[in-house]
Amino acid sequence: MGAPPGPDPRIGREVAGARIEARAAAGTKGVVYRGTRGGVPVAIKVCDAVPAQRRAELLARFARAAELSQRVT
């Protein structure tokens, strides 16, 4: 996935109490942004749309990745 044309409309917006500050990375499943929540740095992952039949699988994988990332800090 390449960089989108023009400025990213998500930068500067707030999602779930976190402010999106910059695009950090993009892959085949979505985009990861650098942001802050209450002054604390956070990563914000925005997944691409998926078919309804794959939604449960995607959510389970995302939850597992979030759990593992907390162990890395």
Beta strands, then each sheet from edge to edge (+ up, - down):
strand 1: 14-15
strand 2: 18-26
strand 3: 30-37
strand 4: 40-47
sheet 1: 1+ 2- 3+ 4-
end
